[in-house]
Amino acid sequence: MSMLAGEKYWEKIRFAKAEKQYYEMLSQDSSINRKSILVSEIAKAREHIKNSLEKMDGISCAEATMVPSHILERFELLEDENAKLKKTISSLNDLCLDSQKRISALETLIKRDPVAEVAVEDDDGVDLFASDSDEESEEAARVREERLAAYAAKKSKKPTLIAKSSLVLDVKPWDDETDLKEMENLIRKISSDGLLWGASKLVPVAFGINKVSISCVVEDDKVSIDWLTEEIEKNEEFVQSVDVAAFNKI
């Protein structure tokens, strides 16, 4: 535009060229300013991110080094429990070793004395009078016989265990007109070796009908439950059915 200031006449081509140059100059200046602003903003953003990361690292390190007091207390309790557990395991280990020594001593004793083996183990199918050596001396044989006789006498004195069962039988009549007292008398007349009758009571069933609940004790080897119920049901005039209400081994 300054080139045209001294001109006395207007020339369109020169004016257009000058105007283009002017706007190009303005465009270059604006682009440079924008670039410089953008670079400055990017630098600020980078600095902000760097500061933020440094602060977060500092917080993480501080949190990592700080252990809550209740966790420390738990650690101490666990250490105490661990120490006690080690002591217990050590005691159990000593007990096991002592037991092994005792078992070894017993095994050695049994090997040396056959009579001791007979006393420890079950003698079913064992020949108590067998000799470990054909060259056994008379004195050893005599001692052996005495020990065997003493063991047999001791074992014979042990009482034999008798298996028994306790029963409660529910005996139902046909109707409410059945004489329950007479029915109970007939039941108690049933006798056998190994059968002992106990207490009885009347238990309501329905519609005014009662049943007789009677207890007894039987020896399993002598009295069969099936036999006992069949004997009671033979009183067909009074008894409709017999049920086992309770059964316990004695």
Sequence and secondary structure as in RCSB ss.txt:
>XXXX:A:sequence
MSMLAGEKYWEKIRFAKAEKQYYEMLSQDSSINRKSILVSEIAKAREHIKNSLEKMDGISCAEATMVPSHILERF
ELLEDENAKLKKTISSLNDLCLDSQKRISALETLIKRDPVAEVAVEDDDGVDLFASDSDEESEEAARVREERLAA
YAAKKSKKPTLIAKSSLVLDVKPWDDETDLKEMENLIRKISSDGLLWGASKLVPVAFGINKVSISCVVEDDKVSI
DWLTEEIEKNEEFVQSVDVAAFNKI
>XXXX:A:secstr
 GGGTT SS  HHHHHHHHHHHHHHHHHHHHHHHHHHHHHHHHHHHHHHHHHHHHHHHHHHHHHH   HHHHHHH
HHHHHHHHHHHHHHHHHHHHHHHHHHHHHHHHHHHHH HHHHHHHS  TT  TT  S TT  HHHHHHHHHHHHH
HHHHHHTS     EEEEEEEEEESSTTS HHHHHHHHHT   TTEEEEEEEEEEEETTEEEEEEEEEEETTT  H
HHHHHHHHT TTTEEEEEEEEEEE 
